[in-house]
Amino acid sequence: MKQSDHFRENAENCQRLAERADDHPSYLRYKRMEDAWLSLANEQDWLDGETPPIAVAVA
């Protein structure tokens, strides 16, 4: 299994925890963690050469 897949599994786990959160601050914390794991997964895919870098327009 790729490293990015592990990161996405962690994101899914955070999503499930957010859905079961007892209060709003906990919900937000889990959602931030989910976003962070997804960012790591996307970056790992880029590092592994699976996604191209984003083109940046230069003015």
Backbone as XML, in Angstrom:
<?xml version="1.0"?>
<chain id="A" units="angstrom">
  <residue number="1" name="MET">
    <atom name="N" x="0.838" y="-1.180" z="0.000"/>
    <atom name="CA" x="0.000" y="0.000" z="0.000"/>
    <atom name="C" x="0.885" y="1.245" z="0.000"/>
  </residue>
  <residue number="2" name="LYS">
    <atom name="N" x="0.487" y="2.212" z="-0.816"/>
    <atom name="CA" x="1.255" y="3.448" z="-0.912"/>
    <atom name="C" x="1.112" y="4.272" z="0.369"/>
  </residue>
  <residue number="3" name="GLN">
    <atom name="N" x="2.107" y="5.096" z="0.618"/>
    <atom name="CA" x="2.080" y="5.981" z="1.784"/>
    <atom name="C" x="0.871" y="6.916" z="1.723"/>
  </residue>
  <residue number="4" name="SER">
    <atom name="N" x="0.576" y="7.418" z="0.535"/>
    <atom name="CA" x="-0.559" y="8.336" z="0.407"/>
    <atom name="C" x="-1.876" y="7.639" z="0.737"/>
  </residue>
  <residue number="5" name="ASP">
    <atom name="N" x="-1.982" y="6.349" z="0.472"/>
    <atom name="CA" x="-3.193" y="5.596" z="0.833"/>
    <atom name="C" x="-3.343" y="5.514" z="2.353"/>
  </residue>
  <residue number="6" name="HIS">
    <atom name="N" x="-2.243" y="5.344" z="3.051"/>
    <atom name="CA" x="-2.286" y="5.337" z="4.517"/>
    <atom name="C" x="-2.771" y="6.697" z="5.027"/>
  </residue>
  <residue number="7" name="PHE">
    <atom name="N" x="-2.261" y="7.768" z="4.406"/>
    <atom name="CA" x="-2.675" y="9.108" z="4.805"/>
    <atom name="C" x="-4.178" y="9.298" z="4.577"/>
  </residue>
  <residue number="8" name="ARG">
    <atom name="N" x="-4.685" y="8.784" z="3.458"/>
    <atom name="CA" x="-6.113" y="8.915" z="3.166"/>
    <atom name="C" x="-6.959" y="8.086" z="4.147"/>
  </residue>
  <residue number="9" name="GLU">
    <atom name="N" x="-6.449" y="6.950" z="4.559"/>
    <atom name="CA" x="-7.154" y="6.167" z="5.578"/>
    <atom name="C" x="-7.247" y="6.959" z="6.885"/>
  </residue>
  <residue number="10" name="ASN">
    <atom name="N" x="-6.169" y="7.628" z="7.248"/>
    <atom name="CA" x="-6.191" y="8.457" z="8.450"/>
    <atom name="C" x="-7.209" y="9.577" z="8.307"/>
  </residue>
  <residue number="11" name="ALA">
    <atom name="N" x="-7.300" y="10.164" z="7.115"/>
    <atom name="CA" x="-8.278" y="11.227" z="6.876"/>
    <atom name="C" x="-9.698" y="10.697" z="7.029"/>
  </residue>
  <residue number="12" name="GLU">
    <atom name="N" x="-9.946" y="9.507" z="6.503"/>
    <atom name="CA" x="-11.278" y="8.901" z="6.640"/>
    <atom name="C" x="-11.605" y="8.627" z="8.102"/>
  </residue>
  <residue number="13" name="ASN">
    <atom name="N" x="-10.620" y="8.202" z="8.858"/>
    <atom name="CA" x="-10.830" y="7.968" z="10.277"/>
    <atom name="C" x="-11.195" y="9.279" z="10.979"/>
  </residue>
  <residue number="14" name="CYS">
    <atom name="N" x="-10.509" y="10.350" z="10.653"/>
    <atom name="CA" x="-10.822" y="11.652" z="11.243"/>
    <atom name="C" x="-12.227" y="12.099" z="10.850"/>
  </residue>
  <residue number="15" name="GLN">
    <atom name="N" x="-12.628" y="11.800" z="9.627"/>
    <atom name="CA" x="-13.971" y="12.156" z="9.180"/>
    <atom name="C" x="-15.020" y="11.425" z="10.019"/>
  </residue>
  <residue number="16" name="ARG">
    <atom name="N" x="-14.798" y="10.143" z="10.252"/>
    <atom name="CA" x="-15.732" y="9.367" z="11.082"/>
    <atom name="C" x="-15.773" y="9.915" z="12.510"/>
  </residue>
  <residue number="17" name="LEU">
    <atom name="N" x="-14.603" y="10.276" z="13.048"/>
    <atom name="CA" x="-14.560" y="10.840" z="14.397"/>
    <atom name="C" x="-15.299" y="12.175" z="14.454"/>
  </residue>
  <residue number="18" name="ALA">
    <atom name="N" x="-15.177" y="12.971" z="13.409"/>
    <atom name="CA" x="-15.877" y="14.260" z="13.369"/>
    <atom name="C" x="-17.387" y="14.053" z="13.383"/>
  </residue>
  <residue number="19" name="GLU">
    <atom name="N" x="-17.837" y="13.057" z="12.638"/>
    <atom name="CA" x="-19.275" y="12.790" z="12.584"/>
    <atom name="C" x="-19.831" y="12.384" z="13.952"/>
  </residue>
  <residue number="20" name="ARG">
    <atom name="N" x="-18.990" y="11.795" z="14.789"/>
    <atom name="CA" x="-19.434" y="11.344" z="16.113"/>
    <atom name="C" x="-19.007" y="12.287" z="17.236"/>
  </residue>
  <residue number="21" name="ALA">
    <atom name="N" x="-18.474" y="13.430" z="16.894"/>
    <atom name="CA" x="-17.979" y="14.363" z="17.912"/>
    <atom name="C" x="-19.124" y="14.828" z="18.810"/>
  </residue>
  <residue number="22" name="ASP">
    <atom name="N" x="-18.806" y="14.974" z="20.094"/>
    <atom name="CA" x="-19.807" y="15.385" z="21.078"/>
    <atom name="C" x="-20.061" y="16.886" z="21.085"/>
  </residue>
  <residue number="23" name="ASP">
    <atom name="N" x="-19.107" y="17.660" z="20.588"/>
    <atom name="CA" x="-19.261" y="19.109" z="20.616"/>
    <atom name="C" x="-18.620" y="19.718" z="19.378"/>
  </residue>
  <residue number="24" name="HIS">
    <atom name="N" x="-18.938" y="20.978" z="19.148"/>
    <atom name="CA" x="-18.467" y="21.648" z="17.940"/>
    <atom name="C" x="-16.945" y="21.826" z="17.897"/>
  </residue>
  <residue number="25" name="PRO">
    <atom name="N" x="-16.297" y="22.201" z="19.008"/>
    <atom name="CA" x="-14.827" y="22.313" z="18.950"/>
    <atom name="C" x="-14.152" y="20.991" z="18.575"/>
  </residue>
  <residue number="26" name="SER">
    <atom name="N" x="-14.660" y="19.882" z="19.072"/>
    <atom name="CA" x="-14.083" y="18.571" z="18.708"/>
    <atom name="C" x="-14.320" y="18.281" z="17.239"/>
  </residue>
  <residue number="27" name="TYR">
    <atom name="N" x="-15.519" y="18.596" z="16.770"/>
    <atom name="CA" x="-15.832" y="18.401" z="15.354"/>
    <atom name="C" x="-14.838" y="19.169" z="14.481"/>
  </residue>
  <residue number="28" name="LEU">
    <atom name="N" x="-14.632" y="20.450" z="14.821"/>
    <atom name="CA" x="-13.708" y="21.269" z="14.039"/>
    <atom name="C" x="-12.282" y="20.735" z="14.098"/>
  </residue>
  <residue number="29" name="ARG">
    <atom name="N" x="-11.862" y="20.251" z="15.238"/>
    <atom name="CA" x="-10.513" y="19.703" z="15.388"/>
    <atom name="C" x="-10.330" y="18.495" z="14.466"/>
  </residue>
  <residue number="30" name="TYR">
    <atom name="N" x="-11.308" y="17.590" z="14.472"/>
    <atom name="CA" x="-11.203" y="16.408" z="13.607"/>
    <atom name="C" x="-11.241" y="16.792" z="12.127"/>
  </residue>
  <residue number="31" name="LYS">
    <atom name="N" x="-12.047" y="17.791" z="11.771"/>
    <atom name="CA" x="-12.089" y="18.226" z="10.377"/>
    <atom name="C" x="-10.761" y="18.849" z="9.950"/>
  </residue>
  <residue number="32" name="ARG">
    <atom name="N" x="-10.115" y="19.605" z="10.837"/>
    <atom name="CA" x="-8.790" y="20.156" z="10.516"/>
    <atom name="C" x="-7.779" y="19.028" z="10.342"/>
  </residue>
  <residue number="33" name="MET">
    <atom name="N" x="-7.872" y="18.018" z="11.191"/>
    <atom name="CA" x="-6.965" y="16.874" z="11.070"/>
    <atom name="C" x="-7.222" y="16.133" z="9.757"/>
  </residue>
  <residue number="34" name="GLU">
    <atom name="N" x="-8.492" y="15.980" z="9.390"/>
    <atom name="CA" x="-8.832" y="15.340" z="8.119"/>
    <atom name="C" x="-8.211" y="16.107" z="6.953"/>
  </residue>
  <residue number="35" name="ASP">
    <atom name="N" x="-8.375" y="17.432" z="6.958"/>
    <atom name="CA" x="-7.795" y="18.260" z="5.894"/>
    <atom name="C" x="-6.282" y="18.122" z="5.835"/>
  </residue>
  <residue number="36" name="ALA">
    <atom name="N" x="-5.646" y="18.073" z="6.996"/>
    <atom name="CA" x="-4.184" y="17.940" z="7.041"/>
    <atom name="C" x="-3.740" y="16.607" z="6.451"/>
  </residue>
  <residue number="37" name="TRP">
    <atom name="N" x="-4.431" y="15.523" z="6.795"/>
    <atom name="CA" x="-4.076" y="14.207" z="6.248"/>
    <atom name="C" x="-4.262" y="14.172" z="4.736"/>
  </residue>
  <residue number="38" name="LEU">
    <atom name="N" x="-5.341" y="14.799" z="4.251"/>
    <atom name="CA" x="-5.561" y="14.827" z="2.803"/>
    <atom name="C" x="-4.482" y="15.646" z="2.091"/>
  </residue>
  <residue number="39" name="SER">
    <atom name="N" x="-4.059" y="16.740" z="2.704"/>
    <atom name="CA" x="-2.974" y="17.539" z="2.128"/>
    <atom name="C" x="-1.684" y="16.730" z="2.059"/>
  </residue>
  <residue number="40" name="LEU">
    <atom name="N" x="-1.411" y="15.991" z="3.124"/>
    <atom name="CA" x="-0.219" y="15.137" z="3.126"/>
    <atom name="C" x="-0.309" y="14.066" z="2.033"/>
  </residue>
  <residue number="41" name="ALA">
    <atom name="N" x="-1.475" y="13.478" z="1.866"/>
    <atom name="CA" x="-1.654" y="12.456" z="0.832"/>
    <atom name="C" x="-1.413" y="13.035" z="-0.553"/>
  </residue>
  <residue number="42" name="ASN">
    <atom name="N" x="-1.976" y="14.212" z="-0.805"/>
    <atom name="CA" x="-1.788" y="14.846" z="-2.116"/>
    <atom name="C" x="-0.327" y="15.205" z="-2.351"/>
  </residue>
  <residue number="43" name="GLU">
    <atom name="N" x="0.340" y="15.697" z="-1.322"/>
    <atom name="CA" x="1.753" y="16.028" z="-1.469"/>
    <atom name="C" x="2.587" y="14.771" z="-1.696"/>
  </residue>
  <residue number="44" name="GLN">
    <atom name="N" x="2.255" y="13.698" z="-1.012"/>
    <atom name="CA" x="2.992" y="12.446" z="-1.194"/>
    <atom name="C" x="2.809" y="11.923" z="-2.613"/>
  </residue>
  <residue number="45" name="ASP">
    <atom name="N" x="1.583" y="12.026" z="-3.152"/>
    <atom name="CA" x="1.364" y="11.629" z="-4.551"/>
    <atom name="C" x="2.248" y="12.449" z="-5.480"/>
  </residue>
  <residue number="46" name="TRP">
    <atom name="N" x="2.362" y="13.751" z="-5.209"/>
    <atom name="CA" x="3.218" y="14.609" z="-6.029"/>
    <atom name="C" x="4.679" y="14.187" z="-5.888"/>
  </residue>
  <residue number="47" name="LEU">
    <atom name="N" x="5.123" y="13.937" z="-4.659"/>
    <atom name="CA" x="6.510" y="13.521" z="-4.439"/>
    <atom name="C" x="6.813" y="12.192" z="-5.126"/>
  </residue>
  <residue number="48" name="ASP">
    <atom name="N" x="5.815" y="11.323" z="-5.201"/>
    <atom name="CA" x="5.991" y="10.021" z="-5.847"/>
    <atom name="C" x="5.854" y="10.113" z="-7.364"/>
  </residue>
  <residue number="49" name="GLY">
    <atom name="N" x="5.589" y="11.322" z="-7.878"/>
    <atom name="CA" x="5.484" y="11.510" z="-9.325"/>
    <atom name="C" x="4.165" y="11.072" z="-9.909"/>
  </residue>
  <residue number="50" name="GLU">
    <atom name="N" x="3.145" y="10.910" z="-9.077"/>
    <atom name="CA" x="1.847" y="10.444" z="-9.568"/>
    <atom name="C" x="0.942" y="11.575" z="-10.016"/>
  </residue>
  <residue number="51" name="THR">
    <atom name="N" x="1.215" y="12.788" z="-9.553"/>
    <atom name="CA" x="0.444" y="13.940" z="-9.996"/>
    <atom name="C" x="1.426" y="15.020" z="-10.434"/>
  </residue>
  <residue number="52" name="PRO">
    <atom name="N" x="1.091" y="15.757" z="-11.477"/>
    <atom name="CA" x="1.991" y="16.803" z="-11.957"/>
    <atom name="C" x="1.932" y="18.014" z="-11.027"/>
  </residue>
  <residue number="53" name="PRO">
    <atom name="N" x="2.987" y="18.794" z="-10.997"/>
    <atom name="CA" x="2.950" y="20.027" z="-10.203"/>
    <atom name="C" x="1.933" y="20.998" z="-10.793"/>
  </residue>
  <residue number="54" name="ILE">
    <atom name="N" x="1.403" y="21.852" z="-9.987"/>
    <atom name="CA" x="0.423" y="22.835" z="-10.428"/>
    <atom name="C" x="1.147" y="23.965" z="-11.145"/>
  </residue>
  <residue number="55" name="ALA">
    <atom name="N" x="0.651" y="24.314" z="-12.305"/>
    <atom name="CA" x="1.252" y="25.422" z="-13.056"/>
    <atom name="C" x="0.866" y="26.738" z="-12.403"/>
  </residue>
  <residue number="56" name="VAL">
    <atom name="N" x="1.845" y="27.605" z="-12.225"/>
    <atom name="CA" x="1.611" y="28.906" z="-11.613"/>
    <atom name="C" x="1.813" y="29.961" z="-12.679"/>
  </residue>
  <residue number="57" name="ALA">
    <atom name="N" x="0.811" y="30.807" z="-12.861"/>
    <atom name="CA" x="0.905" y="31.882" z="-13.847"/>
    <atom name="C" x="1.811" y="32.978" z="-13.331"/>
  </residue>
  <residue number="58" name="VAL">
    <atom name="N" x="2.716" y="33.420" z="-14.167"/>
    <atom name="CA" x="3.635" y="34.501" z="-13.802"/>
    <atom name="C" x="3.219" y="35.732" z="-14.588"/>
  </residue>
  <residue number="59" name="ALA">
    <atom name="N" x="2.956" y="36.806" z="-13.872"/>
    <atom name="CA" x="2.486" y="38.032" z="-14.540"/>
    <atom name="C" x="3.652" y="38.878" z="-14.992"/>
  </residue>
</chain>
